Amino acid sequence: MRKFLVVLDDSRECLNAMRFAALRAAHTGGGVQVLSIIPPEEFQHWMGVADLMRAEARERIEAHFEVFAQWMRDKQGVNPELIIREGDAVTEILAQVNADPAVGILVLGAGTEKSGPGPLVTAMTRSSGSLPIPITIVPGDMSKERLESIT
């Protein structure tokens, strides 16, 4: 089964990327793999605090994921898989793509700010020529109705 890999973060455009991935998976018989990345901690010498912050980040990610997962299961009939990695976002996305050969498409949401589509979209498109899978970039301000009509 081909999986759509989508990144779960705190950005507003993440919502459209999630919708697109779920709709495409539902229409093509694919799956959705949701990747959330915990950035590396900068205060490694406070291991007890870092461990607590890491655990809190995982709890927050799992709660955030469950909202999307419930919608995907109930509305689209897709049961998404959550992957949590820790490190640099681009490095961890590439590692996940390489770790799971069923991942066939990376879905990213583009920001609508005047400064550009966002650091993740910018970084991933720079290396898109050497990626083993295609990238789908979903506009952050695309309406739910428009997303449904194109998927």
Secondary structure, DSSP 8 states (H G I E B T S, - for coil): --EEEEE--S-TTHHHHHHHHHHHHHHHT-EEEEEEEE---S-TT-HHHHHHHHHHHHHHHHHHHHHHHHHIIIII----EEEEEES-HHHHHHHHHHH-TTEEEEEEEE--STT-S-HHHHHHHHTGGG-SS-EEEEETT--HHHHHHH-
